[in-house]
Amino acid sequence: MENMVHITESTIGRRYAGWFIKNTERNQRIYDVLKHHMPLPQTSKKTASPITATPTSTSDAQGKVPRTGGQKVAWGGAKCPGPSYRAAQGYLYFHLLLSSRRFQFTPTVATMKLDLLLNNVQYIMWEFYGFPYILSVYQTIEMWATRLLALAQLVTLSISAPPGFPSSGNGLWFNTTANVWAKEWLPIGNGYLAATVPGGTTYEATQLNIESLWTGGPLSDPTYNGGNKQAADQLSTAQIMDQIRQTIFQSSTGDIDTISQLTTDAGAYGSYASAGYLISRIDTAGSVSNYGRYLDLDQGIARTIWTQTGTTYVRTTICSHPTRACTQHITSTVARGPVPSLPDLSYSFSTAQESGLPPPNITCLDSSTLLIRGNVEPSSGMVYELLARLQTVPVSNKSQTPQCVQYPVPFGSPPNATLLVTAGTAREAWISWVGDTEYSMDTGNAASDYSFRGPDPHSSLVSLISSPSLQSTSFSSILSEHVADYKAGLTDKFSLSLGQTPVLNVPTNAIKNSYQIDVGNKYLEWLLFNYGRYMLFSSSRGALPANLQGKWANGYSNAWSADYHSNINIQMNYWAAEMTNLDVTIPLFDYFEKTWAPRGAYTAQVLYNISRGWVTHNEMNIFGHTGMKGPGDTASWADYPESNAWMMIHVWDHFDFTNDVAWWKAQGWPLLKGVASFHLDKLIPDLHFNDSTLVVSPCNSPEQPLITFGCAHSQQLIWQLFNAIEKGFAASGDTDTAFLAEVQAKRAKMDKGIHIGSWGQLQEWKMDRDDPSDTHRHLSHLIGLYPGYAITGYDPAAQGTLTKQQVIDAATISLIHRGNGTGPDADSGWEKAWRAAAWAQLGNASEFYHELSYAINRNFGPSLFSLYDPLDSDPIFQIDANLAYPAALLNALIQVPDVASYSTPLTITLLPALPKQWPAGSIKGARIRGGMTLDLEWKNGKPVGASLTTDVNVVSRNVLVVYGSKTLASFKTSSGVTRSITGF
């Protein structure tokens, strides 16, 4: 059989594995259990000491879910790694197969399971074979395992990617079906809808998402008020705030234990919820061969291909932005002869795999369309609806058309229906689905009583499913329209090469499993870059921005609600958007305008006694949750009124990159002005040091427990915000010069958040309270290094008396002491991606690459999803590292930090931290501040060509182009001019 290698007892079984088989009865028991995918028994005839776990709790989307770590098992007094039951299961099964007379050995199985032996062999020996923990025996097995691994790699090399996989290598492919959702399923999406595909054959369960499907909010609880105080509490809360500030300033250590009086119960905060599963069945029989599944990143297509009884089946799934629908297509071919007809097909909808989501009503809208309608909560909550229409290419004009069958159900159960295609009547079939909810951002304001309720989605969905594009008699036209839109928005405008060679004979999971820190793999690193851009593009072109999981979530209640954490996570999601030429940020800004700003103005008034502007805090849902989330001592992550300021840096960046004056006047400037107005009133005199500066108080550096004043993160952000106001004022058309003058005056007086502490560090707080052993996941006080510029572009004339080199050195010391992104508080990918970007900003190529490769090795799963807890059997998918990865990588190749004033030249640094692993490569279509586009090529570790093209009608800027210590060009931009850079 193709892609299958036959191995007999004489070649491997007797020599390498036969000696494992010592107890037939026990082996048969284990085999029976493993064959049915059951967990391994946790006791055996030789009972080991109990496994002990040391739980640690942390407190945010980067570390709030309690984790179990430090598992150890005592073996004869020796401490050895705790057992991995999944690994032991797979490995024992492998050895049982090896011991049989003849078996079919699939290379992927060997690769995936053999490489786990060395971590689990001690446990296997003790639990199942009665071996004591003897070093010499372990070394013997290690030797043979190494040989088996080498064999597995040789066998794997004989496999090739499935037919249709892009020759560019731009995609992910596998030769086994998916099991664990976060590790193995493949994502598709158009912004409005998303889906993950496991790659089944006769049975396919496609997991569905609708971007606005949330529990909670006013649609669930009419009393929900965004986690805010009552209006009657404004005066008393203002008095409490004054007391807190007074206590902080009068404290010798400049802090306070709690500000719990400012927090409010979150109420019906809710969670992003999955929308159930589309179940596709095809009535085929016989063993499956030539199996493959892949995600084509050149075209945005998920595809599964397999052969049964001489017929090859191809299932293709897309989510198209032009149609606002997802479509799944099935067809078949034979080696010789005409296209065969399809066997019986059925399509149904199920919530059985999603605990919590109430079963909806499933009825027949017409003879070819399912209507799926329900509430996201059992007795109330948001209404959602899906319409799924089935179409076919009939065998003849007389062929039976698809049928929608309404099945009888038990009394009291919701109605159920299924779409059917009869065998022999169709050569192709495809089902398209559209979906929506009654949610609307347009009613998230005081005039609508913050109802967030829009029109019933039914009529608009009927219009969508009946659109000319979806009514086409050809799936190829739907596919062509999707691919054209996909290429125009994602792949045509920007491209990156790292000098990679496509690897078409090793599955993606095997490539990932063999990845080594500091050694790397150019192909995988390039692929992850493209994958990050793909995921942002596919999850952010709807009405709502990409959340903590983009738009992909497989649970009814997801980790951290799959919400919008705004002290790093939502920012990271969009770091790469502008520079890699993705037009995806407007939904983000609409979200700010319609869900943050309206109720945020109320929060500013009742919580801070400020009547200008608006404020939000760290955790945000889609229902305007602007209050300080509590109750209790949640300050470390909830006390974050600078969330609005950080997000306004993204608003400013969009204008700085595009010079879209019409958008700036209509949306960008009003957002920025509102946030700046709030912070103008929130800054207060420093009454601790009495140094005539203005500071924030109380403040928490994100996720840190210390409640104090003058947090470096806050001060740097607000300073950058005020600079953006000054730079953008002229283009805004605003005539409020008194406002501009106030911004300039308070900017001059405010503490800039740049102080050097007792051990040479850049202080995280105005008080010198930094701990050299603190490896906290956040780099909050280094925000001015990356992604900001308060440190990178430090100017003594505007920011203080230190020299720029002193500030850079202090930031470097802080970054070193912050560790590698694995600490007692978290072990997530996003913290490593941030560190990689920061090291690149410092021009340290080796540390940049070490951190980037460490993140890939440790936190990216077999399907290249970023996993919060990668060692868990069912880990949490957290998208921010996926989306931050392209930005971190690009920061090693091109740097153009913002500047405080238009009078300061933009400095474009080429290859500032190019690692030796990427000696040659190119970039085409990178966007640059000031409305420029950059193409760059390098060979032998040095640039060999670069060109800059300036947009039409831009603000003229002074520009420096730098490589190493050499200035290659110095010029003033002119509209529409292309300039070649030479003199490398």
Buried (B, 14 or more C-beta within 10 A) or exposed (E): EEBEBEBEBEEBBEEBBEEBBEEEEBBEBBBEBBEEEEEBEEEBEEEBEEEEEEEBEBBBBBBBBEBEEEBBBEBEEEEBEBBBBBBBBBBBBBBBBBBEEEBEBBBBBBBBBBBBBBBBBBBBBBBBBEBEBEEEBBEEBEEBBEEBBEBBBEBBEEBBBBEBBBEBBBBBBBBBBBEBBBBBBBBBBBBBBBBBBBBBBBEBBBBBBBBBBBBBBBBBBEEBBBBBBEEEBBEEBBEBBEEBBEBBBEBEEBBBEEBBBBBBEBBBBBBBBBBBBBBBBBEBEEEBBBBBBBBBBBBBBBBBBBBBEEBBBBBBBBBBBBBBBBBBBBBBBEEEEEEBBBBBBBBBBBBEBBEBBBBBBBBBBEEBBBBBBBBBBEEBBBBBBBBBBBBBBBBEEEBBBBBBEEEEEEEEEBBBBBBBBBEEBBBBBBBBBBBBBBBBBEBBBEEBEBBBBBEBBBEBBBEBBEBEBBEBEEBEEBBEBBBEBBBEBBBEBBBBBBBBEBBBEBBBBBBBBBBEBEEBBBBBBBBBBBBBBBBBBBBBBBBBBBBBBBBBBBBBBBBBBBBBBBBBBBBBBBBBBBBBBBBBBBBBBBBBBBBBBBBBBBBBBBBBBBEBBBBBBBBBBBBBBBBBBBBEBBBBBBBBBBBBBBBBBBBBBBBBBBBBBEBBBEBBBBBBBBBBBBBBBBBEBBBBBEEEBBBBBBBBBBBBEBBBBBBBBBBBBBBBBBBBBBBBBEBBEBEEEEBBEBBBEBBEEBBBBBBBBEEBBBBBBBBBBBEBEBBBBBBBBBBBBBBBBBBBBBBEEBBBEBEBEBBBBBBBBBBEBBBBBBBEBBBBBBBBBBBBBBBBBBBBBEBBBBBBBBBBBBBBBBBBBBBBBBEBEEBBBBBBBBBBBBBBBBBBBBBBBBBBEBEBBBBBBBBBBBBEBBBBBBBBBBBBBBBBBBBBBBEEEBBEBBBBBBBEEBBEBBBBBBBBEEEBBEBEBEEEEEBEBEEB
